[in-house]
Amino acid sequence: MMKNTLEDYKTAIKWKYEIEKTGSSSSYLFHPSRARLRKLCAELFLHNTSPDDLKSFSAFFQFDFTPNCSNKLKEQTDKFRPIETFFKGETDLTDTTAVNIAAILVDFQPRPFLKFSKQETFKIEPPISSSSIESTNQPIFVEETGTAKMEEGFNGMHHLHRQAPLQTKKEGFLKKRLLLPMVLLATTLFGFGYFFTPKKACMQWQNDRYVEVTCEAKAIGLVDIYSIIPTKEELLHFRKIQVCDTTTFFRQNKPVVWYSKVNKQLEYFNGPGFNPENGKALKPITQYMINTHIKSAPK
């Protein structure tokens, strides 16, 4: 079985970029610049715990990501120039590490390239009939026996088409006759889903938790103290909590409380990660910290 090539990977990323540039990251991607792409990269990695993505970051920038590396990342702004011109269609990307960063910026899956390359081969084909299929800004997936077509609605963009096994002329003719009605039905269903589904694909830290918000505020610059970021289900249960000497700090000898120091005061959270208010990594609670800062605190 042949595998996907780097060209297939780049084509799929450009397809995803066309969607995301009008989505939740539009303020960064609609008119991409080196500075905007660098800011988006820093924001995405602030809550990104994917080992593959962190390895891609290290391979491209030659240093590991940490929440306080913003100044160091700012010095690398020019490294985003090839990605900027790639998104604009002005140049091609030949550096695989840069292509992986581009995939992260538009949240294309599967990534990185090594993972993408292990799937069945894709090849580029022209649209079936750009005049007969209504445009839509959502991809249409049509599954057939032995084939998988990805119909794109961006004014005649190339379609991704998984290579099919050899078949008789009669079988091919019948499948072509069935394909157009299926595509039209799928277009209709996706169109209704897109326009009538509430679009709360972003969230923002408010008081002691993440709250789902619409992404439009971000696009027009209506951002409060804390940034609006793409929704992550696991962070919707993340909370800042109050603790006392009767709080359960461990379950099965594992910490269930994490802490961070802000202005010489300790703040406590119900999960690992980073403090949304200052970007510092949270530390797991220890018996020493409990005895020193909680049980000994004045009542």
Secondary structure, 3 states (H helix, E strand, C coil): CCECCHHHHHHHHHHHHHHHCCCCCHHHHCCCCHHHHHHHHHHHHHCCCCHHHHHHHHHHHCCCCCCCCHHHHHCCHHHHHHHHHHHCCCCCCCCHHHHHHHHHHCCCCCCCHHHHHCCECEEEECCCCCCCCCCCCCCEEEEECCEEEEECCCCCCCEEEECCCCCCHHHHHHHHHHHHHHHHHHHHHHHHHHHHCCCCCEEEEECCEEEEECCHHHHCCCCCCCCEEECCHHHHHCEEECCCCCCCCEECCEECCEEEEECCEEEEECCCCECCCCCCECEECCHHHHHHHHCCCCC
